[in-house]
Amino acid sequence: MELIKITEGQTKLWVPDAEKYKLDSKMPVFFNQVMRLNRDITVDIVKTLDKPKSLDLLAGTGAKGLRLAVEANSKVDLNDANPSAAKLIKRNAKLNKVSVEVFNDSANKLLRKSRRTYDFIDVDPFGTPVPFLQESIAHLRKGGILGVTATDTSALCGTYPKACMRKYESLNRKTQMMFEIGTRILIKKVVSEGLNMGVALEPVFVHSSNHYMRVYLRRVENLRKIRKNLKFLFLCSDCFTWKFEDKLPETKVRCGCGTYSEVLGPLWTGSLYDKKLLKQMSDSNKTVQKIKEEVDVFGYYDYHMMSKKLEDVGELPKMDVIIEKIRKKGFKASRTHFSPTGIKTNLPAKSFLRLLYS
């Protein structure tokens, strides 16, 4: 295996030479440079915990877990089923002069035979995280945070509805706010697995970046409150209005405009962020900075997609002008990291469309 030495954050790492190996599951030890944002934010979040004990369940080169040890002052266990990965993790730990425990086992097998619990558990697989959720939740301490990555975005964004139903047990279609809906379906799946075990999990931070979705959920006490935030979404593709319902209807539902609504979900309909946690996170990260500026409401309007529905609208005002008009009407509004052309607001869809005319 041909390796190169890099520095990420404050951590030195030996990783496979990207010029020599294709980025896929067959890489001798998996490492994706593009996932640095994922690791940066994880370090930032774990820093907010008090003397945390962390588990990097699918560690690869150990980049994330070792960064937690070096930069977040966390005690860390790292695991990977690949013997070459386990050896490389130990080499990288020695390089950084940190003491960590390294396991070489399949993820669920390791957790089933372990009695250890953690303040932070990282589930970052190649593809869907679903097979690892139950065992990970079972080892999460009260107040602890579970970090979950999904790279199967084609299912979560509605390109493959059957795959979404099979993996995440939610109805899905491609819509103008598919990245947020996909993230909320992922949250729903994690939360549902917890509820089935009598464990309440609540999202504290999320981001949709590059080719993946990443959610962080804290173990809390209020099962009833969490359950109330799992609903179905009725979304009109014609006038863009939406509403929530607790149950699926027996027949198709018409929107007020006469069009049949798309039914999506169930999905998480509540807040995506913990305000206290956001304040503790660094402003040096551009994604985090953008999220701090977002209004924490459900959904967003795709400015370009909605404008295509309008006739004779003339030259559209700039997004920032629209946002300012919304705020002057007394509603919340901001750009969103979910889409460069998305506007997050609690302004009703019909009022939003009228603003595009004015």
Secondary structure, 3 states (H helix, E strand, C coil): CCEEEEEECCEEEEEECCCCCCCCCCCCCCCCHHHHHHHHHHHHHHCCCCCCEEEECCCCCCHHHHHHHHHCCCEEEEECCCHHHHHHHHHHHHHHCCCCEEECCCHHHHHHHCCCCEEEEEECCCCCCHHHHHHHHHCEEEEEEEEEEECCHHHHCCCCHHHHHHHHCCECCCCCCHHHHHHHHHHHHHHHHHHHCCCEEEEEEEEEECCEEEEEEEEECCHHHHHCCEEEEEECCCCCCEEEECCCCCCCCECCCCCECEEEEEEECCCCCCHHHHHHCCCCCHHHHHHHHCCCCCCCEEHHHHHHCCCCCCCCCCHHHHHHHHHHCCCCEEEECCEEEEEEECCCHHHHHHHHHC
